[in-house]
Amino acid sequence: MQEFLELFDYNAWANRTIFDAVAQLPDEQYFRDLKSSYGGVHGTLGHIVWAEQLWLHRWLGRANPPVAQGKDLKSLADVRRRWEEVEAERGRFLAGMTEARLAETRLVKPSSGGEYIHSFRQMFRHFINHSSYHRGQIVTFLRQLGATPPSTDLILYYRRRG
């Protein structure tokens, strides 16, 4: 469980790092459609936050978030506010998580169809991988926009923690 707590802490650090970097963009670049799977910076950040909320809802046995893909988030401030709310609630959930519970399962019904049974261990790994993947896309967007992206590498997180 300690390894997962560390990975969740890394994920929060990496998300904050990306939020700080994209806050430097002019609105035109932040909202520009870069023809990616979620448009550009704003759409991809909205997707990350929505997915993090979606997985938390699944872990808690709640219904999916009411608006898919974070399409209700109209600004960077909205995205960051939602993420901070999700992050705080996830922290409370993780505080009660134990090593023994990692094997517990939940029924997952993706919007693409089907039903799957996943353990917390599997869902936690997917969660970290998913957010990292999309943060990598944002790094590419920043380069395309002429900005210098931050590094959110896991090894850098370890080095900064000392």
N, C-alpha and C positions, 0 to 999 in steps of 0.2 A: 504494500500500500504506500510505503514511503516513496518509492520510485514514481508512482502515479502523482502523488502530491507535488513532488519536485517537477514533474512534467507539466502539471497544471500551473504551477508558479512560473515556469518558463513560458508557457503559452500566454499568460497575462503580461509578462514582461515584454514579449515579442509584440503583442497587440498594442501595448502602450507605445512602444518604439515606432510602430507603423503609424499609429494615430498622430504622434508628434511630427513625423516626417510629412505626412500628407497635409497637415495643418498649414504647412509653408506654401502650398500650392495656391495660385489664384483660383477663384471659383470656376473660371472657364476651363481650366485644366482639370480641376477636381471632378467636374461634372461631364467632361468630354466623353463622348462615345468612342472608345478605342476598338470597337468591333470584337470584343472578347465575349466569353460566355455570359458575363453579367454586365456587359457594356464597358465599363472602365473602373476607375478608382472607387467612385461612390457606390456603384452597383455591386462591386466585389466586396467592399467593406460591409455593405448591407447584407450581402449573402453570408459572410462569415458570422456576423452577429446573429442573424436569423437562425443559422444552423446551430450555433452554440446554444441559443435559447431552445430550439427544437429538441436537441439532445437532452438538455436539462429537463424539459417537460416530459420527455420519455422516461427518464430516470425516476422522476417524481410521480409518474402515472397520470399526468395531466393531458388534456387535449393539446393538439398542435397550436402554436401561436396563431392568432386570428388572421394575420396578413402574411401571406407567403413571401419569401425572399426579402423581407424587410422593406417592401415597397412603400410602406407608410412612413419611412424615415426620409425626410426631405432635405436634411443638411448634415454636415459632419458633426455638428453639436448633437443632433438627434441620434445619430449612429453611436456616438461615444456615450451619451447618456444611457441609451438602451444597454450597451455593452456593460457599463458600470453596474447597472441594476442586475443584469444576468450574472456578472462576475460575483457580486455580493451574495446573491442567492445560491450560486454554485458553491461558494465558500462555506455557507451554512450547511448545505447538503453534504459536502465532503468531510466536514467536521465530524459527522456521524458515521462515516463509512469505515468499515473495518476490513482487514485482510480476508476474513471468512466470507464477507458479503461480495467479494469480487467475483465469486463463482455464481452468484444469483443471476437470474435471467429476466429479461423483459421481452414481451412480444412487440416487435417493431413492424409497422405498416408503412412502408415508403410511399410517397405520392406517385411513384412510378409503377406501383402495384405490387402485389404479393404480401406475404406475411413471413417474418423471420424471427427466430428466437436467438437472442444474443446475450452473452454474459456481460456484466459490467466491465470486466477485464477487456473484452473485445471492443465494447463501445468506447471505453476510455482511450484505447489505442487509436481507434478510428478518429475520434474527436480531435486528438492532437495532430494526427496526420492531415486531416482535412483542413484545419486552420492553417497549418504550415504550408500546405500546397497553395492555398489561395493568397497567403501573404507573399509567397514567391511570385505570384502573378502581379501583385501590386508593385513589387520591386521592379519587375520588367516594365510596367506602366510608367513608373517614375523615370526610368532610363529613357523610355520613348518620349517622355515629356521634357527631357533635358535636365532633369533633377538628379542629384546624387542620392541614391537610396541608402538607407541605413542597413547595417548587417543585423540580421536576427538569427544568426546561426546558434545552435545549441551550445557549441563549444565556447562561443563568446559569452553566452549567459553564464556558463560555469566559471570562466576566467574572471568575469566581473564580480561574481559572488565571492571569489577568493577561495 
